[in-house]
Amino acid sequence: MTATPSDKPDIFETRESAVRSYCRSWPATFARSQGAKQWDEDGNEYLDFFSGAGALNYGHNNPAVMGPLVEYLQSGAVLHSMDMKTPAKREFLQTFQDLILKPRGLDYSVMFPGPTGTNTVEAALKLARKVTGRQHMLSFTNAFHGMTLGSLSVTGNSMKREGAGIPLTNSSKIPYDDYFDGEMPDFLWLEKVLADSGSGVDKPAAVIVETVQGEGGLRAARAEWLRALSELCKKHDILLIVDDVQAGCGRTGSFFSFEEAGIEPDIVCLSKSISGSGLPMALTLFRPELDVWEPGEHNGTFRGNNPAFVTATAAIKTFWADNEFQNQLADTIAELHQRLDSIVEKAEGASIRGRGLLAGLHFEDTEVAEKVAAYAFENGLLLETSGPEDEVIKIMPALTIDSRDLQAGLDIIEAGVLKFAPAAAKAALA
Ligand SMILES: Cc1ncc(COP(=O)(O)O)c(C=O)c1O
């Protein structure tokens, strides 16, 4: 049994449920964090290319959000408010409308479901069913939408699905972009079954999609594929839900990950970095015509997390009031992808996955990614794996990371890749 410095049994191992997972890959006890770094309680430093699975897009303890948060906490203002009105919530809604929705020409009603990603997905599925009167959902191979039953029913991963313990019904999986490695025309099956009343596939209420599959292996959908999906949904009167829980809030280079494709989903799910601070918060956005909820028909105790409204407002005002942050982000994305290009040239069977700062390296040898991630941790870098067989390393630094930290983390990744993946023939000859 691992002992703490004081030689007491490790309470995490003796008391915490076996379901814990990240602490098994990264057995440090993290005590402090700032920007793109964390320190364990022994003072060891770690570069963080995990960013709270996308909940810390602006880095740890960003002063831009921490100042207003501390001020709010000390002011005697309301912390918990269900869905009652508070000045903090008013300020958030106004800021979100003025700086996020209006400049993008988007008109969405804003719903506060419970504070997690799976809460917004559940609300989206429920609303789509209520609006259309249909039960069936379509989702994609390798999709990940969360751990509650509705979200699991549209998730791909078999291990997670089995955890439900009951049949996960009312949904079908359809091939994500490039599932057949370019050998099948896009949406061949879907077009056919939707047009065929004898296909036996119930007309779905909605299609739910991630523009980049954060947990399922970092496949990124092409813009034209997303546009074709959106067109297909319109043609058949099916709602399009974009789950932007992980890819949203700047991760792919724009506030919403679907901006590049120029599509306007009917429903959008946001969580993770919407609070800008790591505090729990989620939004479900939908076209106002779809707002058919009865008051209180969907509710939850933690929809009014005022400290999260405060940090969300501060983050939006700091990073999204003009184009400066987005331009810097474009440079960081270019720097990351240039370096990834050079790494894959040196390693056999390695290829780049993802988009923006939601990127990854896929290895043909499915054991390489986990070895690289373990090597990264030994060398002071938090790096997660993704994909059904953990065959992809997932590179997800803070969007605010500076070039020095980015390159330092990539140096560790490159060293790990060169250690565990076979050298590319070209590189081996050189
Ligand atoms: C795309 C997507 N949707 C939903 C979720 C679920 O979010 P949460 O873990 O906050 O419930 C995740 C979590 O990783 C996600 O990546």
The ligand as a Gaussian input file, in Angstrom:
#p B3LYP/6-31G(d) Opt

LIG

0 1
 C      -18.330000      16.158000     -25.867000
 C      -18.666000      15.888000     -24.434000
 N      -19.935000      15.889000     -24.050000
 C      -20.297000      15.665000     -22.769000
 C      -19.345000      15.389000     -21.814000
 C      -19.755000      15.118000     -20.407000
 O      -19.367000      16.144000     -19.572000
 P      -19.371000      15.938000     -17.981000
 O      -18.217000      15.021000     -17.683000
 O      -19.168000      17.308000     -17.411000
 O      -20.673000      15.354000     -17.629000
 C      -17.990000      15.366000     -22.171000
 C      -16.951000      15.066000     -21.177000
 O      -15.810000      14.845000     -21.463000
 C      -17.636000      15.621000     -23.524000
 O      -16.376000      15.594000     -23.926000

